[in-house]
């Protein structure tokens, strides 16, 4: 049985898991959907209730009936590398590839339908409340008056993007920014704006969930720090214990979301409370493993190989 990894060629995090799978002797195929059609080819047949599918990648022929698991890591846009790319061809290639993969019995990390829902920040906030996380008061609005009322009520707030850091070279980005009640909110009519109460924190927490196994790392913050992804604190990531209530909430959340993998970001306040900021269903873990030596890549490989608990 074979593991299929959907990712781009330049993905160091995927390389770490590939190395673990090779060490275990687990067959794998690595495919960038951007190479279909072109370097990759596909065929699927539906006849009298039977399904037969095949992929060719780098000269290797893979029967879809032999798929053990599928890891959606960092895939390119289907047909992006085609000689004559177009929106139509991307749609056609995406339908063909993912539609046939949905027809298999392989298990997913993560299924694209579950991942699409899990990427939506409003849904994340709702699910986090349901699962028992501490969540900062948050508002998403295009009404200036409501934004102003929120700012007056909570005084110290941040404005940030609902979609997270940009993936490409978008000309406009919205870094997480700390603002006060005297801000002019007239511009929120231009697009939905996410406002959230600022949490004075003493540390950033990154918790990685892999098939039920949890790995948490902590990095001390500087006073007044807003976004730990971009601030240089001088502190390193270190392994940290996970409170029982966080363990329960994470497992409830991943079960509700249908996620085999997710990376959670928390702000730890001065009293030690972990405040939920987001859950990234495709979040990076390589930098955490390099700093803490936690066996996250090994855990991903175990799950993909079918030996995870």
N, C-alpha and C positions, 0 to 999 in steps of 0.2 A: 504494500500500500504506500502511496506517495503523498507527500506534503506539497501543496501548491502555495507559493509565496507571491503575492501581487505587490510589486514595489518597483521603484525606479532603480536604475543601475547604480547611482551614487547614493547609497543608503547604508551608512556605517552601522546603524543599529540593527538592520536586517543582517548585515555581515556577521554580527556577533551570534545571532541565532542560527544562521547557516553553519557556522563553525561547530556549534553544539550538536546540530543534527548530523553533520558529517561524522563527528566523533562517535555518535551512537549508531552509525551505519544506516540511518533512516533515509530512504530515497526522497529526493526533493526536486522540484522544478521551480525556477524563478522566472516570472513573467512580468514585464511592464506592459500594461494594456495599451500604452502609446505605440507599441510595436505591432499592433493588430489593426489592419492588415500590413504585411511587410515581412519583418523578421519572424513574426509568429503567424500561424494559420490555424483555422478552426473549421470543424465540420460536426454537425449534429443532425441526427435522423430520428424522426418520430413516426413509427409505423405500427399500426394495430396495437397500440397501448405500450409498445416498447420504446425505450430511449437508448440511443447509442451516440456517444459524443467523443471527439478526439481533439487534442491540441498538439500542434507541433511548435516547439520552441528550441531555437538553436540546434536544429537537426534532430532533436529528441521527440519521439512520438509518445504522447501521454493519453491513455484511455481514461475518460472521466469516471468510468465505473471503478477505477482503481484509486480514486482520490480518498485519502484518509481524512485530511483537514485542509482548510484554506485560511491563510493568514493575509488579511487585507492590511498591509502595512503603510505604504506610501505610494499608491499606484498613480501612474500618469493618466492623462485624459486619453480615452480610447481614440486611436487613429491619429494622434498628435504627430507621429513621425511618418505618416503616410506621405507618398510623393505629392499628392494633391489633397491636403487636409481641408475639411469643411465641417460646418456645424451638422450638416446632414450625415456625413460619413461618421462623425463622432457618435451621433445618436444611433446610427445603424450598428456600428461596431459594439457600442455599449450594450444595446439590446441583445445582440448575438452572444457576446461573451458572458455577461452576468445572467442573462436568461437561461443559458445552458448550464451554467454553474449552479444556479438555483435548482435545477432539475436533478442534481446529484444528491447522494445521501451523505455528503461530507459535512463535517461540522465546521463552524465558522468562528474566526477570531478577527473582527466581529462581523456578523451578518450585515450587509450594507443597509438593509431596511431598518434594523435596530440602530445602526450607527447614525443614520440620517436623523432619526428622532433625537438621539442622545446628543447630537451636536447643537441642538437648539437651546440657547441659554434660558429662555423663559420656561421651557419644559424642565430643564435641569433644576431650576429654582423651586418649581412646584414639587418635583420628585424628592428633592433634598428635604423640604419641609415634611413631606409624608414619611420619610424614612428616619426622621429624628435628628438630623443635623442642626446645629446652630447656624442660622443663615442671616447675614446682615439685612436690615430693611432695604428693599430695592424697588425702584420705580423704572418702568419703561414707558415713555410718553412722547407725544408730539404736541402736547398742550403746554404752553409757557406758564400759564397760571398754576397748573398742577405741579409743574417742576419747581416753581418758586415756593409753593406751599411745602413741598417735600424738603427743600433746602432750609426753609425757616424752622421746620419741625426738628430736623436732625443736625442742623448747623454745620457740622464738619462732614462733607461728603466727597465722593469721587465720581467722575464721569469717565466711562470707558466704553469700548466697543462690545456689542453683543456677540460678535462673531470671532473675537479673539484676535491674536496677531495676524497680520496679512500673510498669505502663503506666497505671493509673488511680488511683483514690483508695482503694486498699486500706487498711483500718484498721491492719493489721499489716505492717511492713516490717522487713527485716534489713539494715542498713548493714554494709559490710565493717568488721570490728572486730578489732583486734589483741588477742590473749589469750595467757596463759602456761600452764604445766603445772599450776599450782595452781588452775585453774578447776574449778568443780563442773560435771561433764558429765551429771548425772542427767537434765537436761531434753531430751537428744537423743532420748529414747524417744518424745517427742511428735511428731517428724517427722524425716525424713532431714536430716542436718546435714553441710554441706560445710566441711571444715577443710583448710587449705593452709599449707605452710611460708611464712613471711614472707620476702620478698626485699627487703633493704635496697637502695633504688634511688636513682640519681642523675637519672633522667629517666623520663617516660612517653613511650611511642611509640604513635602511631596510624598503622597502615598500611592503605591502602584499595586493594583489588584490583578492577579493573573490566575484565572480559573479557581478563585477562592483563596489562593495564597496571597498574603499581604506583606508588603515591604514598605516601611516608612523611613524617611530621611528628614533631617531637620537642619536648617541653616539660620544662625542668629542674625537678626536684623539690626540696622542702624536706626537711631531715633528718627521718627518722622518718615521712614521709608514707605513708599507707595507701592511700587511694583518690583518685586524681588527678581524678576527675569532680567531687568535692565540695570538695577542698582548694584554697585560693587561694594560689598560690606566688609571684605577682608576676611570673612569667615568661610569655612568649608562645610560642605554637606556631611552629616554624620548620621549613622543609624540611630533610630529612636524607638522607644516602646510605644505601642498603640493602645490608647484607652479602650476599655471594653465597650463603651457606648459607641465609639467610632467604628470598632470592628463590626458590631451589629448593624450599624447604619450603612456601612459600605456594602455589606453582604445583602442587605435588603435592597439597596439602590441598584446594585448590579443585577440582581434577580429581577427587579421591576423593569429595568432597562433592557434586559436580555443581552447583557454584555459579558463576554468571556475575559475581556481586558479593559482596563480603564486606569487613567492616571488622575488622581485627585489633588487639588491644590487647596491648602488651608492657610489661614492666618492665625497664629497662636498669640493670644492677647496676654497682657501682663498678669492675668490670673490663671493662665494655663488652658483656657478654653480654646478649642480648635474651631474656627469659623469657616464654614464651607464657602469657597470662592467659585470653583468650577470643577467639572469632571470632564477630562479630555479623553474620549474613547480611542484616540490614536496618538496619545501623548508620548513623547520621547522618554526613554528610560536609560539610554546609554550613558549619559553624563552622571546619573545617580549611581549606576553600577561601578563606573570608573572611580568615583570618589569614595564610595562606601564598601565596595566589594560584595554587595548583596547579590546573590545568584539569580538575578531577574531573567537574564537571557536563558539560563539553564531551565528556569521554570516555564518560560514560553515554549522552549523546545520540548519539554516534557509533555506539556498540554497538546502541542501539535502532533507529537508522536503517539499520543493516546495513552500515556502512562501517568497523567496527572490524576490526583484524587478527584 
